[in-house]
Amino acid sequence: MRMTTNFMFRVGALGLVLVIAGIMIMVSSGADKANLKKGVQDINTLGISDFEEGRFYNGTIGTIIDEFATETTYNSTFGIKSNERVSKHYYLIRLEGDDTRFAAVETGNEAFVNIANTMMDETWSDAEIENYTTVDFYGKAMKMDKELKDLLYEYYDELFEYMNITDVDYAAVTVPYVLTYQTKDTVGKNGSMGVVLLLVGAAILGFIVFMFIKSRGSAPTPDVNTQDVNVYNVADNSGYVPAHAAPADDTGASGYIPTHAADQEQSSSYGDAGSSDFSDNI
């Protein structure tokens, strides 16, 4: 069986990617297991400075103020976007307790998103609600990158301006990490997947090395100059793009979308709350 150098290179690159992905999953799974041994803490009982990156937390979320950003992912073929979809939602929640503490929650779970939509409606409703909807949280604290933090602070500007509240130290009232929602049955149990990817990738690399050595040993001396031609594969791209701004080009980046600033109608939804008392709902 003869294989071109370019084909062998691409298959070998696939094997290398699988090996790297397998190692990363195994390392992440091991870190999760180590953090689980430290115990799972209730988000509503901790101060802002008590949260730690990588630690697992649980608790009941009683107030979801708003969805302040989303993250989109799409495929790009020759600069043409397709299959665009929202992959992650980012919510601002208020932690329970006497102190004012906020946190950002990230999720791609459809069931959580549906409950969150109901809770946001209740937060800004003027109607008397006897029993507010709640949702249980389980997940871990992850680093909040600068772009997401900027979007959160932009939302704070609009929120507190609407409430006629000034001189708020955002950092002092906000958990410095993103609380990523996860399901308990997947936490720390991806190590086996990492092992499979590592073995498959290693097998592919071994096969490519074997075929390369074999071809080198049996290939006749060429009487003409040959040249490899690189063929670039299309890959999924993801990134961050503000929703209110048109893309600067058609390169296929995707990313955070500030949901509160998508259009004028959305921003006016705060006005629909009328004379609702923020302290009663949030």
Buried (B, 14 or more C-beta within 10 A) or exposed (E): EEBEEEEBBBBBBBBBEBBEBBBEBBEBBEEBEEBBEEEBBEBBEBEBEEBBEBBBBBBEBBBBBBBBBBBBBBBBEEEEBEEEEBBBBBBBBBBBEEEEBBBBBBBBBEEBBEBBBEBBBBBBBEEEEEEEBBBEBBBBBEEBEEBBBEBBEBBBEBBBEEEEEEEBEEEEBBBBBBBBBBEEEEBBEBBEBBBEBBEBBBEBBEBBEEBBEEBEEEEEEEEEEEEEEEEEEEEEBBBBBBBEEEEEEEEBBBBBBBBBBBEEEBEEEBEEBEEBEBEEBB
